[in-house]
């Protein structure tokens, strides 16, 4: 896990501050990977709205996208999220609460 700059972490937190984007991350976190139509259906939003939110999450490094044929697949970049939260809530503090 590489350490993120404060600007990179701020982009992650800004991307997660929107309720729709946070819901998309929660949906993706429960799966290994989903295609765009699956995500939009589960979130109850249009593909156009998903595309907008996908770009914000992708630009912030929260998710990764991969095109396969006609479909795009997305998954949460868990390492990026862990890195963003590392200084705010270190793993040792998380483990001590368990």
C-alpha positions in Angstrom: 0.0 0.0 0.0 1.5 3.3 -1.0 0.9 6.5 1.0 -1.4 9.0 -0.7 -0.8 12.7 -0.6 -3.3 14.8 1.3 -4.7 16.1 -2.0 -5.3 12.6 -3.2 -7.0 11.6 0.1 -9.2 14.8 -0.2 -10.4 13.7 -3.6 -11.3 10.3 -2.2 -13.3 11.8 0.6 -14.9 14.3 -1.7 -16.0 11.5 -4.0 -17.4 9.6 -1.1 -19.3 12.6 0.2 -22.1 12.3 -2.3 -24.9 9.9 -1.1 -25.3 8.3 -4.5 -21.6 7.6 -5.0 -21.3 6.3 -1.4 -24.2 3.9 -2.2 -22.4 2.8 -5.4 -19.3 2.0 -3.4 -21.3 0.0 -0.9 -22.9 -2.0 -3.7 -19.5 -2.7 -5.3 -17.9 -3.5 -2.0 -20.3 -6.4 -1.5 -19.2 -7.9 -4.8 -15.9 -8.6 -6.6 -17.0 -6.8 -9.7 -20.2 -5.7 -11.5 -21.0 -4.4 -14.9 -22.6 -1.0 -15.4 -26.1 -2.2 -16.0 -26.0 -4.4 -12.9 -24.8 -1.4 -10.8 -27.4 1.0 -12.2 -30.2 -1.5 -11.6 -29.1 -2.2 -8.0 -28.7 1.5 -7.3 -32.0 2.4 -9.0 -30.4 5.0 -11.3 -30.0 5.5 -15.0 -26.9 4.5 -16.9 -26.3 8.2 -17.7 -26.2 9.1 -14.0 -24.1 6.1 -13.2 -21.6 7.2 -15.9 -21.3 10.6 -14.2 -20.7 9.2 -10.8 -18.4 6.5 -12.1 -16.1 9.1 -13.6 -15.9 11.0 -10.3 -15.1 7.7 -8.4 -12.7 6.6 -11.0 -10.9 9.9 -11.1 -10.5 9.8 -7.3 -9.1 6.3 -7.5 -12.0 4.8 -5.5 -12.9 2.4 -8.3 -11.3 0.8 -11.3 -13.1 0.2 -14.6 -12.4 -2.2 -17.4 -14.1 -2.5 -20.8 -14.8 -6.0 -22.0 -16.6 -6.1 -25.3 -19.7 -3.9 -25.1 -19.7 -3.8 -21.3 -17.7 -2.0 -18.7 -16.9 -3.7 -15.4 -16.2 -1.9 -12.2 -14.7 -2.8 -8.8 -13.7 -1.0 -5.7 -10.0 -0.3 -5.4 -9.7 -1.5 -1.8 -6.0 -0.6 -1.5 -6.8 3.0 -2.5 -9.5 3.2 0.1 -7.3 1.7 2.8 -4.6 4.1 1.9 -7.0 7.1 2.1 -8.2 6.1 5.5 -4.8 5.0 6.9 -3.9 8.3 8.5 -7.4 9.2 9.6 -8.2 5.8 11.1 -5.1 3.6 11.3 -5.6 -0.2 11.0 -4.2 -0.6 14.6 -7.1 1.5 15.9 -9.6 -0.5 13.9 -8.3 -3.8 15.1 -8.2 -2.7 18.8 -12.0 -2.1 18.6 -12.8 -5.6 17.4 
